[in-house]
Each structure stands twice: as structure tokens, then as C-alpha cells.
Amino acid sequence: MNAIDAAPRQPASPTPAAPSTPAEPTTPLAPITRPEAPAEGTRIGAVVYFSSASGNTARFIAGCALPAEGIAVYRIPLRPAEGALEVREPYVIVVPTYGGGDVAKALPPQVRRFLNDRANRRFLRGVIASGNTNFGDAYCAAGDIIARRCHVPFLYGFELTGTPEDRRAVRVGLRDFFRSAQTESKRQGTT
Ligand SMILES: Cc1cc2nc3c(=O)[nH]c(=O)nc-3n(C[C@H](O)[C@H](O)[C@H](O)COP(=O)(O)O)c2cc1C
């Protein structure tokens, strides 16, 4: 699985509304290893998401009620001062697109940093992306980049906070995705 940085690199973006990345803290911080919302009952998998200050993706994730399906939810922090997220279990990443129409800039820097950690990348199993159809060909382009660079399936795309049908499709789709992955690893004797 390739490092995400092998994708075209982002020049410093002048776009004011894109999620900003303040300077790295000077003292190392303890990594974040706990989910924002743990799985309820039997754990079948995990979702890792990023959402900027506008919070559309956070609202979408909350509306999917994933913990009730046995899916833990981790959030990639907005600011480096919060520490780096480390995930050591299989997960699907949910990511908004932030290129302002430029596909090469579509990946939020926070997501790029998370996936540049080889140990995090090892557990990535798929990608769900969001965007705004006003951006034309760059709609949900963050999902295309991750799928291509990390060799994982692009499972679903939705607009802004998604519709009730999007939330249902993602909840049911992720449940089935993780259950069939568990069945497959049992069949291969890897669990
Ligand atoms: C500065 C900026 C650039 C954006 N660029 C794109 C884009 O290139 N393609 C796209 O599909 N959506 C784009 N969007 C739309 C966001 O992906 C969408 O608003 C998303 O829901 C934001 O999620 P968040 O509120 O969780 O951060 C952009 C939004 C902003 C504010």
C-alpha cells in the first residue's frame, strides 16, 4: 500500500475556508488511541473520519448510528496540538473533499498526515468520500485519491451532510462489509 504522499503534493493553499493546519507543536504529544464513540456490543469494525469546523461529515457520521451496529468511530483531529490519531484495527475512512475544484488538492492535510503513518495505513480497508456536486469533476475527489494510492475500494460518495437514504446505505453497507470481511478471515483461518 503506497504512502499517500506519493500522490501529487499540495502547494500551500491560499483558500481561506479550507481546514487549516497550524504549526506542529514543539513537544511530542501522547497519541490518541481511543475512539470518539466505542462500539456497542460485539465489535465488528471501525470508521475513521475527518470533519472540518463546518462539521458536515461529523453530522453525517452521528446520523449513521454506527456504534449500535458494533462499529467504533474514531475522529482525526483538526489541529496538530490535539495529538496524532493512531488506529490499530481494520477501518473504513470517511473523508470530505477540499480542493476547491482542483483534484490534486482534494485531500485535507490532516487526512494526508494520518495516512502517511504506515501503521495507520496498514488497517485501511476502504474509503467513503463526501463533497459538493457544484465542484463538477472534482466531486468527492478525495475518495478517488485514497482508493488509487492505497489500493482500497471507493465504497460510497455522498453530498454535504447526506440524505436519510445515504445514512441508511452507509450503516447497512458498512455492517455487511465488516461482517463479510470477518467471515472471509475465519474461512482463511486468520482470526
Ligand atoms: C474550501 C472548500 C473547498 C471544497 N472543495 C471541494 C471539491 O473540490 N470537491 C468537492 O466535491 N467538494 C468540495 N468542497 C465541499 C466539501 O467537501 C463539503 O462541504 C463537505 O461536506 C465538508 O465537510 P466538513 O464540513 O465535514 O468538513 C469544498 C468545500 C470548501 C469549504
The ligand as an SDF file (V2000), in Angstrom:
LIG
                    3D

 31 33  0  0  0  0  0  0  0  0999 V2000
  -12.7000   25.4670    0.5440 C   0  0  0  0  0  0  0  0  0  0  0  0
  -13.5860   24.3060    0.1350 C   0  0  0  0  0  0  0  0  0  0  0  0
  -13.2080   23.5330   -0.9490 C   0  0  0  0  0  0  0  0  0  0  0  0
  -14.0110   22.4510   -1.3520 C   0  0  0  0  0  0  0  0  0  0  0  0
  -13.6390   21.7050   -2.4360 N   0  0  0  0  0  0  0  0  0  0  0  0
  -14.4160   20.6740   -2.8460 C   0  0  0  0  0  0  0  0  0  0  0  0
  -14.0590   19.9140   -4.0050 C   0  0  0  0  0  0  0  0  0  0  0  0
  -13.0370   20.1260   -4.6680 O   0  0  0  0  0  0  0  0  0  0  0  0
  -14.8700   18.8710   -4.3610 N   0  0  0  0  0  0  0  0  0  0  0  0
  -15.9960   18.5510   -3.6670 C   0  0  0  0  0  0  0  0  0  0  0  0
  -16.6800   17.5930   -4.0400 O   0  0  0  0  0  0  0  0  0  0  0  0
  -16.3630   19.2800   -2.5650 N   0  0  0  0  0  0  0  0  0  0  0  0
  -15.6090   20.3240   -2.1450 C   0  0  0  0  0  0  0  0  0  0  0  0
  -15.9680   21.0500   -1.0390 N   0  0  0  0  0  0  0  0  0  0  0  0
  -17.1890   20.6890   -0.3060 C   0  0  0  0  0  0  0  0  0  0  0  0
  -16.8960   19.9180    0.9840 C   0  0  0  0  0  0  0  0  0  0  0  0
  -16.3410   18.6420    0.6960 O   0  0  0  0  0  0  0  0  0  0  0  0
  -18.2090   19.7260    1.7350 C   0  0  0  0  0  0  0  0  0  0  0  0
  -18.6870   20.9890    2.1380 O   0  0  0  0  0  0  0  0  0  0  0  0
  -18.0600   18.8090    2.9360 C   0  0  0  0  0  0  0  0  0  0  0  0
  -19.3620   18.4820    3.3980 O   0  0  0  0  0  0  0  0  0  0  0  0
  -17.2710   19.4440    4.0570 C   0  0  0  0  0  0  0  0  0  0  0  0
  -17.2440   18.5340    5.1370 O   0  0  0  0  0  0  0  0  0  0  0  0
  -16.9230   19.0110    6.6430 P   0  0  0  0  0  0  0  0  0  0  0  0
  -17.9120   20.1160    6.9930 O   0  0  0  0  0  0  0  0  0  0  0  0
  -17.1270   17.7960    7.4750 O   0  0  0  0  0  0  0  0  0  0  0  0
  -15.5170   19.4850    6.6650 O   0  0  0  0  0  0  0  0  0  0  0  0
  -15.1950   22.1410   -0.6440 C   0  0  0  0  0  0  0  0  0  0  0  0
  -15.5820   22.9320    0.4550 C   0  0  0  0  0  0  0  0  0  0  0  0
  -14.7770   24.0090    0.8390 C   0  0  0  0  0  0  0  0  0  0  0  0
  -15.2150   24.8360    2.0260 C   0  0  0  0  0  0  0  0  0  0  0  0
  1  2  1  0
  2  3  1  0
  2 30  2  0
  3  4  2  0
  4  5  1  0
  4 28  1  0
  5  6  2  0
  6  7  1  0
  6 13  1  0
  7  8  2  0
  7  9  1  0
  9 10  1  0
 10 11  2  0
 10 12  1  0
 12 13  2  0
 13 14  1  0
 14 15  1  0
 14 28  1  0
 15 16  1  0
 16 17  1  0
 16 18  1  0
 18 19  1  0
 18 20  1  0
 20 21  1  0
 20 22  1  0
 22 23  1  0
 23 24  1  0
 24 25  2  0
 24 26  1  0
 24 27  1  0
 28 29  2  0
 29 30  1  0
 30 31  1  0
M  END
$$$$
